[in-house]
Amino acid sequence: MTEPQHSESEHPDPERPAVQWPDTASPTGDPLVDKALGLLDGVAESPVQDHGELYIGIHDALLEALDAEPGLPAVPQSTPRPEGDS
C-alpha cells in the first residue's frame, strides 16, 4: 500500500503567533541586579541559538548580585582575590 500524498496547499503550516516579549524590567534599586536585568534587553534581537548563552550570563550575573555583600562593591567572579583574603 502507498500512502496518499498531500500537497502543501491542502495542509498549510499553521501560522505561528508573534512572540510577545515582556516590557523592559523596572529598576530595582540594586545596581548589580539592574545590570543583570538589563542584559535581557538584548535577547529579543539575538538569534534563538544564542539565547542559551545569554540566559546563562544573566543567571551568573544574578548569582553574583546575590553573593555580593550589601553595601560593598561587588568583586567580579572572574577577578582573583589577592592572597590572604578570604
mmCIF file as gemmi writes it, N, C-alpha and C atoms, coordinates in Angstrom:
data_model
loop_
_atom_site.group_PDB
_atom_site.id
_atom_site.type_symbol
_atom_site.label_atom_id
_atom_site.label_alt_id
_atom_site.label_comp_id
_atom_site.label_asym_id
_atom_site.label_entity_id
_atom_site.label_seq_id
_atom_site.pdbx_PDB_ins_code
_atom_site.Cartn_x
_atom_site.Cartn_y
_atom_site.Cartn_z
_atom_site.occupancy
_atom_site.B_iso_or_equiv
_atom_site.pdbx_formal_charge
_atom_site.auth_seq_id
_atom_site.auth_asym_id
_atom_site.pdbx_PDB_model_num
ATOM 1 N N . MET Axp A 1 ? 0.831 -1.189 0 1 0 ? 1 A 1
ATOM 2 C CA . MET Axp A 1 ? 0 0 0 1 0 ? 1 A 1
ATOM 3 C C . MET Axp A 1 ? 0.871 1.246 0 1 0 ? 1 A 1
ATOM 4 N N . THR Axp A 2 ? 0.371 2.229 -0.65 1 0 ? 2 A 1
ATOM 5 C CA . THR Axp A 2 ? 1.087 3.502 -0.64 1 0 ? 2 A 1
ATOM 6 C C . THR Axp A 2 ? 0.262 4.529 0.094 1 0 ? 2 A 1
ATOM 7 N N . GLU Axp A 3 ? 0.966 5.426 0.735 1 0 ? 3 A 1
ATOM 8 C CA . GLU Axp A 3 ? 0.308 6.496 1.48 1 0 ? 3 A 1
ATOM 9 C C . GLU Axp A 3 ? -0.165 7.566 0.501 1 0 ? 3 A 1
ATOM 10 N N . PRO Axp A 4 ? -1.33 8.13 0.732 1 0 ? 4 A 1
ATOM 11 C CA . PRO Axp A 4 ? -1.763 9.228 -0.138 1 0 ? 4 A 1
ATOM 12 C C . PRO Axp A 4 ? -0.844 10.425 0.051 1 0 ? 4 A 1
ATOM 13 N N . GLN Axp A 5 ? -0.554 11.093 -1.016 1 0 ? 5 A 1
ATOM 14 C CA . GLN Axp A 5 ? 0.321 12.255 -0.946 1 0 ? 5 A 1
ATOM 15 C C . GLN Axp A 5 ? -0.535 13.512 -0.914 1 0 ? 5 A 1
ATOM 16 N N . HIS Axp A 6 ? -0.144 14.434 -0.038 1 0 ? 6 A 1
ATOM 17 C CA . HIS Axp A 6 ? -0.862 15.693 0.117 1 0 ? 6 A 1
ATOM 18 C C . HIS Axp A 6 ? 0.063 16.825 -0.295 1 0 ? 6 A 1
ATOM 19 N N . SER Axp A 7 ? -0.503 17.741 -0.999 1 0 ? 7 A 1
ATOM 20 C CA . SER Axp A 7 ? 0.3 18.908 -1.351 1 0 ? 7 A 1
ATOM 21 C C . SER Axp A 7 ? 0.275 19.891 -0.18 1 0 ? 7 A 1
ATOM 22 N N . GLU Axp A 8 ? 1.236 20.799 -0.176 1 0 ? 8 A 1
ATOM 23 C CA . GLU Axp A 8 ? 1.311 21.784 0.916 1 0 ? 8 A 1
ATOM 24 C C . GLU Axp A 8 ? 0.096 22.696 0.924 1 0 ? 8 A 1
ATOM 25 N N . SER Axp A 9 ? -0.514 22.906 -0.231 1 0 ? 9 A 1
ATOM 26 C CA . SER Axp A 9 ? -1.67 23.801 -0.266 1 0 ? 9 A 1
ATOM 27 C C . SER Axp A 9 ? -2.881 23.171 0.429 1 0 ? 9 A 1
ATOM 28 N N . GLU Axp A 10 ? -2.933 21.838 0.485 1 0 ? 10 A 1
ATOM 29 C CA . GLU Axp A 10 ? -4.031 21.172 1.174 1 0 ? 10 A 1
ATOM 30 C C . GLU Axp A 10 ? -3.912 21.303 2.688 1 0 ? 10 A 1
ATOM 31 N N . HIS Axp A 11 ? -2.69 21.244 3.204 1 0 ? 11 A 1
ATOM 32 C CA . HIS Axp A 11 ? -2.435 21.308 4.642 1 0 ? 11 A 1
ATOM 33 C C . HIS Axp A 11 ? -1.324 22.313 4.926 1 0 ? 11 A 1
ATOM 34 N N . PRO Axp A 12 ? -1.627 23.582 4.821 1 0 ? 12 A 1
ATOM 35 C CA . PRO Axp A 12 ? -0.569 24.568 5.087 1 0 ? 12 A 1
ATOM 36 C C . PRO Axp A 12 ? -0.168 24.543 6.562 1 0 ? 12 A 1
ATOM 37 N N . ASP Axp A 13 ? 1.066 24.924 6.811 1 0 ? 13 A 1
ATOM 38 C CA . ASP Axp A 13 ? 1.531 25.02 8.196 1 0 ? 13 A 1
ATOM 39 C C . ASP Axp A 13 ? 0.726 26.096 8.909 1 0 ? 13 A 1
ATOM 40 N N . PRO Axp A 14 ? 0.325 25.806 10.138 1 0 ? 14 A 1
ATOM 41 C CA . PRO Axp A 14 ? -0.418 26.849 10.864 1 0 ? 14 A 1
ATOM 42 C C . PRO Axp A 14 ? 0.486 28.053 11.099 1 0 ? 14 A 1
ATOM 43 N N . GLU Axp A 15 ? -0.102 29.209 11.046 1 0 ? 15 A 1
ATOM 44 C CA . GLU Axp A 15 ? 0.668 30.433 11.247 1 0 ? 15 A 1
ATOM 45 C C . GLU Axp A 15 ? 1.052 30.542 12.71 1 0 ? 15 A 1
ATOM 46 N N . ARG Axp A 16 ? 2.31 30.807 12.953 1 0 ? 16 A 1
ATOM 47 C CA . ARG Axp A 16 ? 2.783 30.935 14.336 1 0 ? 16 A 1
ATOM 48 C C . ARG Axp A 16 ? 2.479 32.33 14.857 1 0 ? 16 A 1
ATOM 49 N N . PRO Axp A 17 ? 2.027 32.417 16.099 1 0 ? 17 A 1
ATOM 50 C CA . PRO Axp A 17 ? 1.76 33.746 16.667 1 0 ? 17 A 1
ATOM 51 C C . PRO Axp A 17 ? 3.071 34.497 16.902 1 0 ? 17 A 1
ATOM 52 N N . ALA Axp A 18 ? 2.989 35.795 16.872 1 0 ? 18 A 1
ATOM 53 C CA . ALA Axp A 18 ? 4.167 36.623 17.133 1 0 ? 18 A 1
ATOM 54 C C . ALA Axp A 18 ? 4.573 36.467 18.591 1 0 ? 18 A 1
ATOM 55 N N . VAL Axp A 19 ? 5.867 36.491 18.835 1 0 ? 19 A 1
ATOM 56 C CA . VAL Axp A 19 ? 6.38 36.385 20.204 1 0 ? 19 A 1
ATOM 57 C C . VAL Axp A 19 ? 6.085 37.683 20.94 1 0 ? 19 A 1
ATOM 58 N N . GLN Axp A 20 ? 5.54 37.557 22.122 1 0 ? 20 A 1
ATOM 59 C CA . GLN Axp A 20 ? 5.245 38.718 22.956 1 0 ? 20 A 1
ATOM 60 C C . GLN Axp A 20 ? 6.332 38.836 24.018 1 0 ? 20 A 1
ATOM 61 N N . TRP Axp A 21 ? 7.258 39.761 23.833 1 0 ? 21 A 1
ATOM 62 C CA . TRP Axp A 21 ? 8.336 39.96 24.791 1 0 ? 21 A 1
ATOM 63 C C . TRP Axp A 21 ? 7.839 40.848 25.918 1 0 ? 21 A 1
ATOM 64 N N . PRO Axp A 22 ? 8.301 40.587 27.138 1 0 ? 22 A 1
ATOM 65 C CA . PRO Axp A 22 ? 7.888 41.441 28.263 1 0 ? 22 A 1
ATOM 66 C C . PRO Axp A 22 ? 8.478 42.837 28.127 1 0 ? 22 A 1
ATOM 67 N N . ASP Axp A 23 ? 7.861 43.772 28.82 1 0 ? 23 A 1
ATOM 68 C CA . ASP Axp A 23 ? 8.382 45.135 28.843 1 0 ? 23 A 1
ATOM 69 C C . ASP Axp A 23 ? 9.744 45.14 29.52 1 0 ? 23 A 1
ATOM 70 N N . THR Axp A 24 ? 10.469 46.219 29.324 1 0 ? 24 A 1
ATOM 71 C CA . THR Axp A 24 ? 11.765 46.385 29.981 1 0 ? 24 A 1
ATOM 72 C C . THR Axp A 24 ? 11.567 46.328 31.492 1 0 ? 24 A 1
ATOM 73 N N . ALA Axp A 25 ? 12.483 45.649 32.164 1 0 ? 25 A 1
ATOM 74 C CA . ALA Axp A 25 ? 12.383 45.499 33.622 1 0 ? 25 A 1
ATOM 75 C C . ALA Axp A 25 ? 12.474 46.859 34.311 1 0 ? 25 A 1
ATOM 76 N N . SER Axp A 26 ? 11.673 47.019 35.329 1 0 ? 26 A 1
ATOM 77 C CA . SER Axp A 26 ? 11.723 48.243 36.133 1 0 ? 26 A 1
ATOM 78 C C . SER Axp A 26 ? 12.972 48.204 37.009 1 0 ? 26 A 1
ATOM 79 N N . PRO Axp A 27 ? 13.586 49.357 37.25 1 0 ? 27 A 1
ATOM 80 C CA . PRO Axp A 27 ? 14.759 49.386 38.127 1 0 ? 27 A 1
ATOM 81 C C . PRO Axp A 27 ? 14.418 48.867 39.521 1 0 ? 27 A 1
ATOM 82 N N . THR Axp A 28 ? 15.335 48.1 40.078 1 0 ? 28 A 1
ATOM 83 C CA . THR Axp A 28 ? 15.13 47.536 41.41 1 0 ? 28 A 1
ATOM 84 C C . THR Axp A 28 ? 15.774 48.372 42.499 1 0 ? 28 A 1
ATOM 85 N N . GLY Axp A 29 ? 16.714 49.228 42.106 1 0 ? 29 A 1
ATOM 86 C CA . GLY Axp A 29 ? 17.459 49.998 43.099 1 0 ? 29 A 1
ATOM 87 C C . GLY Axp A 29 ? 18.779 49.347 43.464 1 0 ? 29 A 1
ATOM 88 N N . ASP Axp A 30 ? 18.963 48.104 43.059 1 0 ? 30 A 1
ATOM 89 C CA . ASP Axp A 30 ? 20.229 47.397 43.289 1 0 ? 30 A 1
ATOM 90 C C . ASP Axp A 30 ? 20.992 47.416 41.97 1 0 ? 30 A 1
ATOM 91 N N . PRO Axp A 31 ? 22.137 48.108 41.934 1 0 ? 31 A 1
ATOM 92 C CA . PRO Axp A 31 ? 22.843 48.258 40.66 1 0 ? 31 A 1
ATOM 93 C C . PRO Axp A 31 ? 23.267 46.933 40.023 1 0 ? 31 A 1
ATOM 94 N N . LEU Axp A 32 ? 23.629 45.94 40.835 1 0 ? 32 A 1
ATOM 95 C CA . LEU Axp A 32 ? 24.04 44.658 40.257 1 0 ? 32 A 1
ATOM 96 C C . LEU Axp A 32 ? 22.854 43.912 39.641 1 0 ? 32 A 1
ATOM 97 N N . VAL Axp A 33 ? 21.723 43.952 40.306 1 0 ? 33 A 1
ATOM 98 C CA . VAL Axp A 33 ? 20.523 43.303 39.774 1 0 ? 33 A 1
ATOM 99 C C . VAL Axp A 33 ? 20.054 44.047 38.527 1 0 ? 33 A 1
ATOM 100 N N . ASP Axp A 34 ? 20.05 45.375 38.576 1 0 ? 34 A 1
ATOM 101 C CA . ASP Axp A 34 ? 19.628 46.159 37.42 1 0 ? 34 A 1
ATOM 102 C C . ASP Axp A 34 ? 20.532 45.897 36.216 1 0 ? 34 A 1
ATOM 103 N N . LYS Axp A 35 ? 21.824 45.754 36.462 1 0 ? 35 A 1
ATOM 104 C CA . LYS Axp A 35 ? 22.761 45.456 35.372 1 0 ? 35 A 1
ATOM 105 C C . LYS Axp A 35 ? 22.44 44.084 34.766 1 0 ? 35 A 1
ATOM 106 N N . ALA Axp A 36 ? 22.181 43.098 35.61 1 0 ? 36 A 1
ATOM 107 C CA . ALA Axp A 36 ? 21.855 41.751 35.126 1 0 ? 36 A 1
ATOM 108 C C . ALA Axp A 36 ? 20.551 41.769 34.331 1 0 ? 36 A 1
ATOM 109 N N . LEU Axp A 37 ? 19.528 42.45 34.859 1 0 ? 37 A 1
ATOM 110 C CA . LEU Axp A 37 ? 18.242 42.509 34.162 1 0 ? 37 A 1
ATOM 111 C C . LEU Axp A 37 ? 18.346 43.292 32.857 1 0 ? 37 A 1
ATOM 112 N N . GLY Axp A 38 ? 19.265 44.237 32.792 1 0 ? 38 A 1
ATOM 113 C CA . GLY Axp A 38 ? 19.485 44.998 31.563 1 0 ? 38 A 1
ATOM 114 C C . GLY Axp A 38 ? 19.96 44.104 30.42 1 0 ? 38 A 1
ATOM 115 N N . LEU Axp A 39 ? 20.586 42.98 30.755 1 0 ? 39 A 1
ATOM 116 C CA . LEU Axp A 39 ? 21.044 42.043 29.725 1 0 ? 39 A 1
ATOM 117 C C . LEU Axp A 39 ? 19.866 41.397 28.995 1 0 ? 39 A 1
ATOM 118 N N . LEU Axp A 40 ? 18.696 41.387 29.615 1 0 ? 40 A 1
ATOM 119 C CA . LEU Axp A 40 ? 17.507 40.82 28.967 1 0 ? 40 A 1
ATOM 120 C C . LEU Axp A 40 ? 17.102 41.62 27.73 1 0 ? 40 A 1
ATOM 121 N N . ASP Axp A 41 ? 17.449 42.899 27.688 1 0 ? 41 A 1
ATOM 122 C CA . ASP Axp A 41 ? 17.063 43.738 26.558 1 0 ? 41 A 1
ATOM 123 C C . ASP Axp A 41 ? 17.618 43.229 25.231 1 0 ? 41 A 1
ATOM 124 N N . GLY Axp A 42 ? 18.745 42.538 25.253 1 0 ? 42 A 1
ATOM 125 C CA . GLY Axp A 42 ? 19.35 42.058 24.022 1 0 ? 42 A 1
ATOM 126 C C . GLY Axp A 42 ? 18.824 40.721 23.538 1 0 ? 42 A 1
ATOM 127 N N . VAL Axp A 43 ? 18.004 40.059 24.327 1 0 ? 43 A 1
ATOM 128 C CA . VAL Axp A 43 ? 17.548 38.715 23.964 1 0 ? 43 A 1
ATOM 129 C C . VAL Axp A 43 ? 16.648 38.738 22.739 1 0 ? 43 A 1
ATOM 130 N N . ALA Axp A 44 ? 15.705 39.65 22.677 1 0 ? 44 A 1
ATOM 131 C CA . ALA Axp A 44 ? 14.734 39.677 21.581 1 0 ? 44 A 1
ATOM 132 C C . ALA Axp A 44 ? 15.402 39.869 20.218 1 0 ? 44 A 1
ATOM 133 N N . GLU Axp A 45 ? 16.482 40.619 20.165 1 0 ? 45 A 1
ATOM 134 C CA . GLU Axp A 45 ? 17.146 40.895 18.896 1 0 ? 45 A 1
ATOM 135 C C . GLU Axp A 45 ? 18.181 39.842 18.522 1 0 ? 45 A 1
ATOM 136 N N . SER Axp A 46 ? 18.512 38.962 19.438 1 0 ? 46 A 1
ATOM 137 C CA . SER Axp A 46 ? 19.551 37.974 19.164 1 0 ? 46 A 1
ATOM 138 C C . SER Axp A 46 ? 18.951 36.708 18.547 1 0 ? 46 A 1
ATOM 139 N N . PRO Axp A 47 ? 19.753 35.977 17.778 1 0 ? 47 A 1
ATOM 140 C CA . PRO Axp A 47 ? 19.266 34.717 17.207 1 0 ? 47 A 1
ATOM 141 C C . PRO Axp A 47 ? 18.928 33.722 18.318 1 0 ? 47 A 1
ATOM 142 N N . VAL Axp A 48 ? 17.927 32.902 18.081 1 0 ? 48 A 1
ATOM 143 C CA . VAL Axp A 48 ? 17.461 31.949 19.09 1 0 ? 48 A 1
ATOM 144 C C . VAL Axp A 48 ? 18.598 31.058 19.575 1 0 ? 48 A 1
ATOM 145 N N . GLN Axp A 49 ? 19.482 30.658 18.691 1 0 ? 49 A 1
ATOM 146 C CA . GLN Axp A 49 ? 20.564 29.761 19.103 1 0 ? 49 A 1
ATOM 147 C C . GLN Axp A 49 ? 21.515 30.424 20.102 1 0 ? 49 A 1
ATOM 148 N N . ASP Axp A 50 ? 21.472 31.747 20.222 1 0 ? 50 A 1
ATOM 149 C CA . ASP Axp A 50 ? 22.311 32.458 21.191 1 0 ? 50 A 1
ATOM 150 C C . ASP Axp A 50 ? 21.611 32.68 22.532 1 0 ? 50 A 1
ATOM 151 N N . HIS Axp A 51 ? 20.324 32.392 22.621 1 0 ? 51 A 1
ATOM 152 C CA . HIS Axp A 51 ? 19.573 32.668 23.85 1 0 ? 51 A 1
ATOM 153 C C . HIS Axp A 51 ? 20.12 31.905 25.051 1 0 ? 51 A 1
ATOM 154 N N . GLY Axp A 52 ? 20.522 30.668 24.87 1 0 ? 52 A 1
ATOM 155 C CA . GLY Axp A 52 ? 21.048 29.885 25.989 1 0 ? 52 A 1
ATOM 156 C C . GLY Axp A 52 ? 22.232 30.575 26.644 1 0 ? 52 A 1
ATOM 157 N N . GLU Axp A 53 ? 23.173 31.028 25.848 1 0 ? 53 A 1
ATOM 158 C CA . GLU Axp A 53 ? 24.351 31.721 26.388 1 0 ? 53 A 1
ATOM 159 C C . GLU Axp A 53 ? 23.953 33.026 27.078 1 0 ? 53 A 1
ATOM 160 N N . LEU Axp A 54 ? 23.003 33.741 26.479 1 0 ? 54 A 1
ATOM 161 C CA . LEU Axp A 54 ? 22.551 34.987 27.108 1 0 ? 54 A 1
ATOM 162 C C . LEU Axp A 54 ? 21.917 34.716 28.467 1 0 ? 54 A 1
ATOM 163 N N . TYR Axp A 55 ? 21.061 33.695 28.538 1 0 ? 55 A 1
ATOM 164 C CA . TYR Axp A 55 ? 20.404 33.369 29.807 1 0 ? 55 A 1
ATOM 165 C C . TYR Axp A 55 ? 21.414 32.877 30.843 1 0 ? 55 A 1
ATOM 166 N N . ILE Axp A 56 ? 22.431 32.171 30.422 1 0 ? 56 A 1
ATOM 167 C CA . ILE Axp A 56 ? 23.478 31.741 31.352 1 0 ? 56 A 1
ATOM 168 C C . ILE Axp A 56 ? 24.192 32.968 31.924 1 0 ? 56 A 1
ATOM 169 N N . GLY Axp A 57 ? 24.499 33.938 31.068 1 0 ? 57 A 1
ATOM 170 C CA . GLY Axp A 57 ? 25.148 35.166 31.532 1 0 ? 57 A 1
ATOM 171 C C . GLY Axp A 57 ? 24.287 35.938 32.508 1 0 ? 57 A 1
ATOM 172 N N . ILE Axp A 58 ? 22.984 36.004 32.221 1 0 ? 58 A 1
ATOM 173 C CA . ILE Axp A 58 ? 22.058 36.7 33.119 1 0 ? 58 A 1
ATOM 174 C C . ILE Axp A 58 ? 21.975 35.964 34.453 1 0 ? 58 A 1
ATOM 175 N N . HIS Axp A 59 ? 21.889 34.646 34.391 1 0 ? 59 A 1
ATOM 176 C CA . HIS Axp A 59 ? 21.838 33.822 35.608 1 0 ? 59 A 1
ATOM 177 C C . HIS Axp A 59 ? 23.084 34.053 36.456 1 0 ? 59 A 1
ATOM 178 N N . ASP Axp A 60 ? 24.252 34.016 35.816 1 0 ? 60 A 1
ATOM 179 C CA . ASP Axp A 60 ? 25.507 34.209 36.548 1 0 ? 60 A 1
ATOM 180 C C . ASP Axp A 60 ? 25.586 35.613 37.156 1 0 ? 60 A 1
ATOM 181 N N . ALA Axp A 61 ? 25.104 36.619 36.41 1 0 ? 61 A 1
ATOM 182 C CA . ALA Axp A 61 ? 25.121 37.988 36.933 1 0 ? 61 A 1
ATOM 183 C C . ALA Axp A 61 ? 24.187 38.121 38.137 1 0 ? 61 A 1
ATOM 184 N N . LEU Axp A 62 ? 23.046 37.443 38.1 1 0 ? 62 A 1
ATOM 185 C CA . LEU Axp A 62 ? 22.139 37.481 39.251 1 0 ? 62 A 1
ATOM 186 C C . LEU Axp A 62 ? 22.736 36.748 40.448 1 0 ? 62 A 1
ATOM 187 N N . LEU Axp A 63 ? 23.418 35.632 40.208 1 0 ? 63 A 1
ATOM 188 C CA . LEU Axp A 63 ? 24.092 34.934 41.308 1 0 ? 63 A 1
ATOM 189 C C . LEU Axp A 63 ? 25.166 35.818 41.926 1 0 ? 63 A 1
ATOM 190 N N . GLU Axp A 64 ? 25.886 36.538 41.086 1 0 ? 64 A 1
ATOM 191 C CA . GLU Axp A 64 ? 26.921 37.454 41.581 1 0 ? 64 A 1
ATOM 192 C C . GLU Axp A 64 ? 26.283 38.533 42.455 1 0 ? 64 A 1
ATOM 193 N N . ALA Axp A 65 ? 25.124 39.033 42.033 1 0 ? 65 A 1
ATOM 194 C CA . ALA Axp A 65 ? 24.427 40.054 42.822 1 0 ? 65 A 1
ATOM 195 C C . ALA Axp A 65 ? 23.978 39.476 44.162 1 0 ? 65 A 1
ATOM 196 N N . LEU Axp A 66 ? 23.518 38.232 44.168 1 0 ? 66 A 1
ATOM 197 C CA . LEU Axp A 66 ? 23.09 37.608 45.42 1 0 ? 66 A 1
ATOM 198 C C . LEU Axp A 66 ? 24.267 37.344 46.359 1 0 ? 66 A 1
ATOM 199 N N . ASP Axp A 67 ? 25.428 37.048 45.799 1 0 ? 67 A 1
ATOM 200 C CA . ASP Axp A 67 ? 26.606 36.741 46.609 1 0 ? 67 A 1
ATOM 201 C C . ASP Axp A 67 ? 27.315 37.987 47.131 1 0 ? 67 A 1
ATOM 202 N N . ALA Axp A 68 ? 26.986 39.153 46.591 1 0 ? 68 A 1
ATOM 203 C CA . ALA Axp A 68 ? 27.672 40.388 46.981 1 0 ? 68 A 1
ATOM 204 C C . ALA Axp A 68 ? 27.28 40.782 48.405 1 0 ? 68 A 1
ATOM 205 N N . GLU Axp A 69 ? 28.221 41.334 49.116 1 0 ? 69 A 1
ATOM 206 C CA . GLU Axp A 69 ? 27.954 41.851 50.458 1 0 ? 69 A 1
ATOM 207 C C . GLU Axp A 69 ? 27.162 43.145 50.325 1 0 ? 69 A 1
ATOM 208 N N . PRO Axp A 70 ? 26.067 43.279 51.041 1 0 ? 70 A 1
ATOM 209 C CA . PRO Axp A 70 ? 25.284 44.522 50.961 1 0 ? 70 A 1
ATOM 210 C C . PRO Axp A 70 ? 26.143 45.721 51.35 1 0 ? 70 A 1
ATOM 211 N N . GLY Axp A 71 ? 26.059 46.762 50.535 1 0 ? 71 A 1
ATOM 212 C CA . GLY Axp A 71 ? 26.772 47.994 50.833 1 0 ? 71 A 1
ATOM 213 C C . GLY Axp A 71 ? 28.219 48.011 50.379 1 0 ? 71 A 1
ATOM 214 N N . LEU Axp A 72 ? 28.741 46.894 49.911 1 0 ? 72 A 1
ATOM 215 C CA . LEU Axp A 72 ? 30.124 46.845 49.432 1 0 ? 72 A 1
ATOM 216 C C . LEU Axp A 72 ? 30.121 46.642 47.925 1 0 ? 72 A 1
ATOM 217 N N . PRO Axp A 73 ? 31.134 47.181 47.244 1 0 ? 73 A 1
ATOM 218 C CA . PRO Axp A 73 ? 31.195 46.943 45.8 1 0 ? 73 A 1
ATOM 219 C C . PRO Axp A 73 ? 31.417 45.45 45.541 1 0 ? 73 A 1
ATOM 220 N N . ALA Axp A 74 ? 30.821 44.969 44.484 1 0 ? 74 A 1
ATOM 221 C CA . ALA Axp A 74 ? 30.93 43.548 44.143 1 0 ? 74 A 1
ATOM 222 C C . ALA Axp A 74 ? 32.311 43.244 43.598 1 0 ? 74 A 1
ATOM 223 N N . VAL Axp A 75 ? 32.804 42.077 43.929 1 0 ? 75 A 1
ATOM 224 C CA . VAL Axp A 75 ? 34.05 41.583 43.361 1 0 ? 75 A 1
ATOM 225 C C . VAL Axp A 75 ? 33.644 40.631 42.253 1 0 ? 75 A 1
ATOM 226 N N . PRO Axp A 76 ? 33.964 40.96 40.988 1 0 ? 76 A 1
ATOM 227 C CA . PRO Axp A 76 ? 33.57 40.065 39.894 1 0 ? 76 A 1
ATOM 228 C C . PRO Axp A 76 ? 34.113 38.661 40.114 1 0 ? 76 A 1
ATOM 229 N N . GLN Axp A 77 ? 33.321 37.654 39.747 1 0 ? 77 A 1
ATOM 230 C CA . GLN Axp A 77 ? 33.7 36.256 39.933 1 0 ? 77 A 1
ATOM 231 C C . GLN Axp A 77 ? 34.998 35.921 39.199 1 0 ? 77 A 1
ATOM 232 N N . SER Axp A 78 ? 35.245 36.581 38.067 1 0 ? 78 A 1
ATOM 233 C CA . SER Axp A 78 ? 36.413 36.244 37.276 1 0 ? 78 A 1
ATOM 234 C C . SER Axp A 78 ? 37.695 36.901 37.804 1 0 ? 78 A 1
ATOM 235 N N . THR Axp A 79 ? 37.58 37.828 38.762 1 0 ? 79 A 1
ATOM 236 C CA . THR Axp A 79 ? 38.762 38.508 39.314 1 0 ? 79 A 1
ATOM 237 C C . THR Axp A 79 ? 39.269 37.743 40.529 1 0 ? 79 A 1
ATOM 238 N N . PRO Axp A 80 ? 40.491 37.222 40.44 1 0 ? 80 A 1
ATOM 239 C CA . PRO Axp A 80 ? 41.018 36.512 41.614 1 0 ? 80 A 1
ATOM 240 C C . PRO Axp A 80 ? 41.262 37.487 42.759 1 0 ? 80 A 1
ATOM 241 N N . ARG Axp A 81 ? 40.999 37.025 43.964 1 0 ? 81 A 1
ATOM 242 C CA . ARG Axp A 81 ? 41.249 37.847 45.142 1 0 ? 81 A 1
ATOM 243 C C . ARG Axp A 81 ? 42.736 37.784 45.486 1 0 ? 81 A 1
ATOM 244 N N . PRO Axp A 82 ? 43.257 38.867 46.04 1 0 ? 82 A 1
ATOM 245 C CA . PRO Axp A 82 ? 44.66 38.843 46.463 1 0 ? 82 A 1
ATOM 246 C C . PRO Axp A 82 ? 44.877 37.776 47.537 1 0 ? 82 A 1
ATOM 247 N N . GLU Axp A 83 ? 46.084 37.232 47.589 1 0 ? 83 A 1
ATOM 248 C CA . GLU Axp A 83 ? 46.388 36.213 48.591 1 0 ? 83 A 1
ATOM 249 C C . GLU Axp A 83 ? 46.185 36.767 49.974 1 0 ? 83 A 1
ATOM 250 N N . GLY Axp A 84 ? 45.665 35.934 50.854 1 0 ? 84 A 1
ATOM 251 C CA . GLY Axp A 84 ? 45.437 36.352 52.223 1 0 ? 84 A 1
ATOM 252 C C . GLY Axp A 84 ? 44.018 36.797 52.457 1 0 ? 84 A 1
ATOM 253 N N . ASP Axp A 85 ? 43.27 37.121 51.401 1 0 ? 85 A 1
ATOM 254 C CA . ASP Axp A 85 ? 41.852 37.496 51.555 1 0 ? 85 A 1
ATOM 255 C C . ASP Axp A 85 ? 41.021 36.235 51.492 1 0 ? 85 A 1
ATOM 256 N N . SER Axp A 86 ? 40.03 36.159 52.358 1 0 ? 86 A 1
ATOM 257 C CA . SER Axp A 86 ? 39.119 35.022 52.29 1 0 ? 86 A 1
ATOM 258 C C . SER Axp A 86 ? 37.698 35.469 52.364 1 0 ? 86 A 1
